[in-house]
Amino acid sequence: MNPLASMNPLASGLVRTFRGLRTGDPQLILMGAALLAFAWLRSRPSEKVLIYKKTLKEGQAVNVRFDQPS
């Protein structure tokens, strides 16, 4: 196994998937597919946007209200 594959979910997923296909091991195929899906989800840009930022002093609190359900 590639020593760098353990640090990279994309490489590890590819190695495990292809090894599972070669040997016919369904658990290895599924684990590789899960790692590939995880790598794909991590590579997508986040759509979260910072709306407001404030540093609170000791003893202050924040109240958060949602006007529309998410």
C-alpha positions as CSV (number, residue, x, y, z in Angstrom):
1,M,0.0,0.0,0.0
2,N,1.1,3.5,-0.7
3,P,2.5,5.1,2.5
4,L,1.0,8.5,1.6
5,A,-2.5,7.0,1.0
6,S,-3.2,7.0,4.7
7,M,-2.8,10.8,4.9
8,N,-5.0,11.5,1.9
9,P,-8.6,10.2,1.8
10,L,-8.8,10.5,-2.0
11,A,-5.7,8.5,-2.6
12,S,-6.6,6.0,0.1
13,G,-10.1,5.6,-1.3
14,L,-8.8,5.0,-4.8
15,V,-6.3,2.4,-3.6
16,R,-8.9,0.6,-1.5
17,T,-11.6,0.7,-4.2
18,F,-9.3,-0.7,-6.9
19,R,-7.8,-3.3,-4.5
20,G,-11.4,-4.4,-3.6
21,L,-12.3,-4.6,-7.3
22,R,-9.2,-6.6,-8.1
23,T,-9.7,-9.1,-5.2
24,G,-13.5,-9.1,-5.2
25,D,-13.8,-7.9,-1.6
26,P,-17.1,-6.0,-1.2
27,Q,-16.1,-4.5,2.2
28,L,-12.9,-3.0,0.7
29,I,-14.9,-1.6,-2.2
30,L,-17.5,0.0,0.2
31,M,-14.7,1.4,2.4
32,G,-12.9,2.9,-0.6
33,A,-16.2,4.3,-1.9
34,A,-16.9,5.9,1.5
35,L,-13.4,7.5,1.6
36,L,-13.9,8.8,-1.9
37,A,-17.3,10.3,-1.0
38,F,-15.7,11.9,2.1
39,A,-12.9,13.4,0.0
40,W,-15.4,14.7,-2.5
41,L,-17.5,16.3,0.3
42,R,-14.4,17.9,1.8
43,S,-13.2,19.3,-1.5
44,R,-16.5,21.2,-2.1
45,P,-16.4,24.9,-1.0
46,S,-18.4,25.8,2.0
47,E,-21.4,28.1,1.5
48,K,-21.3,29.4,5.0
49,V,-20.9,33.2,5.3
50,L,-20.0,35.1,8.4
51,I,-22.8,37.6,9.0
52,Y,-21.8,39.3,12.2
53,K,-18.7,39.2,14.4
54,K,-18.2,40.8,17.8
55,T,-15.8,40.1,20.7
56,L,-17.7,39.8,24.0
57,K,-16.5,41.1,27.3
58,E,-16.5,38.9,30.4
59,G,-20.1,38.4,31.6
60,Q,-21.8,39.5,28.3
61,A,-24.2,37.1,26.5
62,V,-25.6,36.7,23.0
63,N,-29.3,36.1,22.1
64,V,-29.8,34.6,18.7
65,R,-33.2,34.7,17.0
66,F,-34.2,33.0,13.7
67,D,-36.9,34.8,11.7
68,Q,-37.2,32.0,9.1
69,P,-36.9,28.3,9.7
70,S,-33.8,26.8,8.2
